[in-house]
Amino acid sequence: MEVERVQVIASLSSHTIPAEFVMPETEQPVATTFRGPIPEIPVIDLSDPDEENLVRRIAEASKEWGFFQAVNHGIPAEVIRRLQEAGTEFFGLPQEEKEVYAKPGDAQSAEGYGTKHQKLENGKKPWGDHLFHRIWPPSRINCQFWPKNPSDYREANEEYTKHIRGFADKVFRCLSLGLGLEANAMNEAYGGEELEYMMKINYYPPCPRPDQTFGVLAHTDMSALTILVPNDVPGLQVLKDEHWIDANYIPSAIIVHMGDQIEIASNGYYKSVLHRTTVNKEKARMSWPVFLEPPPEFVVGPIPQLLNEQNPPKYKSKMFKDYAYCKLNKLPQ
C-alpha cells in the first residue's frame, strides 16, 4: 500500500498519534476554539410557506455566515439513513477491499478512495480518509469509483441524488431572489443543467489525541454550494468574527456551505465560509458533503446584472478548471 491510510494508523495507535498529525500547540483545537457565549448559527426551516421570509433568511445567513443548517428540507429520513449506512459499511470493509477503489496516483480527477497525504504548510497532516465520486450528471459518472459492496451502495446514492437536486434548486432560487435577480440566475451562473455534483464521504477515525489534531484544517470550498449530511458525532467548526465556533449537531438537519464560486458570482455579497473539522476519541466522525461545481471549462465571474460604477467586479472571470488548479496549487487567483 503506497499511502498509509489514517484508518490503519488509528487501529494501531492507542495513546498517542504520529508526530506528523500533531498540530503546533498554538494551533490545536483546545487553543483556538471559542469558549465564550456562542452566537446562534442560522437554522432555517425550508418548509416555511412565506417565500419572502425564507429568501430573506437564507440571504442573510449566506451573507453573514456563508453557512446555515436546513431543517424540514423534504429529503426523507429513510433516504439519508440508507446513504449513511452504505457509506459506513464501505469504510468498515477490509482494507484490501477499499483499496480496489483507490484514486490512481496519476489521476487528474479527485475521484476514488484516498487520504490527503501531502503535508500542509506547517508540515502536518489531517486525520482522515475519504471517497470521492460524481453522482450527477449521468454523463460524468465514473462507476469505477462506486463501491459494489455494500450491494445497495449505488441505489442509495442514486435515490439521494434525486432528492438533493430539488433541494439545491430551492437554495439557488432563494439565493438568486435574495440578490434581486431572476430565480434561475444563480443556477445558470455555474452551468445550469451541466452543474456537476461530486459526492465525498469523509471518514475521521477515533483518535487517541483529539486535542492535538484536526480531521480537516481550515479551508473554504472551491465549489459553488456544498450540501452536507453529518453523522451524529459533532466536529464541524466555522469561523465567525475571527472566532472558531462549534456547529451543534441537529438531528436530521442538512448543512449548507457557500463555496468560492458563489462568493465570486455574487461579487462578494455572499461569503464562502472558512471551516474545519475536529475529531473524537471514542467514535468515528463521518460526513457526506456533495460539492456542486461548474463543468471544468465553464467560466464563472461576477453576475453582470450586479455590477455598476458603485459595485465594480471584485473577482476575475475564469474557467472553473483554472480556478481549481490555482486553488489546489496555492497560486494567486
NORBEL-V712863 format. One record per backbone hydrogen bond with DSSP energy under -1.0 kcal/mol. NH is the residue of the N-H (numbers start at 1). CO is the residue of the C=O. If there is no record, write none. Layout:
nh->NH co->CO
nh->NH co->CO
//
This chain:
nh->9 co->5
nh->10 co->6
nh->11 co->7
nh->21 co->18
nh->22 co->19
nh->23 co->212
nh->27 co->24
nh->28 co->25
nh->32 co->28
nh->33 co->29
nh->34 co->244
nh->44 co->69
nh->46 co->71
nh->48 co->45
nh->51 co->49
nh->54 co->50
nh->55 co->51
nh->56 co->52
nh->57 co->53
nh->58 co->54
nh->59 co->55
nh->60 co->56
nh->61 co->57
nh->62 co->58
nh->63 co->59
nh->64 co->60
nh->65 co->61
nh->66 co->61
nh->67 co->61
nh->68 co->256
nh->69 co->42
nh->70 co->254
nh->71 co->44
nh->80 co->76
nh->81 co->77
nh->82 co->78
nh->83 co->79
nh->84 co->80
nh->85 co->81
nh->86 co->82
nh->87 co->83
nh->88 co->84
nh->89 co->85
nh->90 co->86
nh->91 co->87
nh->93 co->90
nh->98 co->94
nh->99 co->95
nh->101 co->98
nh->102 co->99
nh->103 co->113
nh->107 co->104
nh->112 co->132
nh->113 co->101
nh->114 co->130
nh->117 co->115
nh->120 co->124
nh->123 co->120
nh->125 co->20
nh->127 co->214
nh->128 co->126
nh->129 co->203
nh->130 co->114
nh->131 co->201
nh->132 co->112
nh->133 co->199
nh->135 co->197
nh->136 co->197
nh->140 co->137
nh->141 co->138
nh->145 co->142
nh->146 co->143
nh->153 co->150
nh->156 co->152
nh->157 co->153
nh->158 co->154
nh->159 co->155
nh->160 co->156
nh->161 co->157
nh->162 co->158
nh->163 co->159
nh->164 co->160
nh->165 co->161
nh->167 co->163
nh->168 co->164
nh->169 co->165
nh->170 co->166
nh->171 co->167
nh->172 co->168
nh->173 co->169
nh->174 co->170
nh->175 co->171
nh->176 co->172
nh->177 co->173
nh->178 co->174
nh->179 co->176
nh->180 co->177
nh->181 co->176
nh->185 co->182
nh->188 co->184
nh->189 co->185
nh->190 co->187
nh->191 co->188
nh->192 co->187
nh->194 co->191
nh->195 co->192
nh->196 co->293
nh->197 co->136
nh->198 co->291
nh->199 co->133
nh->200 co->289
nh->201 co->131
nh->202 co->287
nh->203 co->129
nh->204 co->285
nh->207 co->280
nh->212 co->209
nh->215 co->277
nh->216 co->277
nh->219 co->275
nh->224 co->292
nh->226 co->257
nh->227 co->290
nh->228 co->255
nh->229 co->288
nh->231 co->286
nh->237 co->276
nh->238 co->245
nh->239 co->274
nh->240 co->243
nh->243 co->240
nh->245 co->238
nh->247 co->236
nh->253 co->250
nh->254 co->70
nh->255 co->228
nh->256 co->68
nh->257 co->226
nh->258 co->66
nh->259 co->224
nh->260 co->221
nh->261 co->223
nh->263 co->259
nh->264 co->260
nh->265 co->261
nh->266 co->262
nh->267 co->264
nh->268 co->263
nh->269 co->266
nh->271 co->62
nh->273 co->258
nh->275 co->219
nh->276 co->237
nh->277 co->216
nh->278 co->235
nh->285 co->204
nh->287 co->202
nh->288 co->229
nh->290 co->227
nh->291 co->198
nh->292 co->225
nh->293 co->196
nh->298 co->295
nh->300 co->318
nh->303 co->265
nh->306 co->303
nh->307 co->304
nh->318 co->300
nh->320 co->298
nh->321 co->296
nh->323 co->319
nh->324 co->320
nh->325 co->321
nh->326 co->322
nh->327 co->323
nh->328 co->324
nh->329 co->325
nh->330 co->327
nh->331 co->326
//
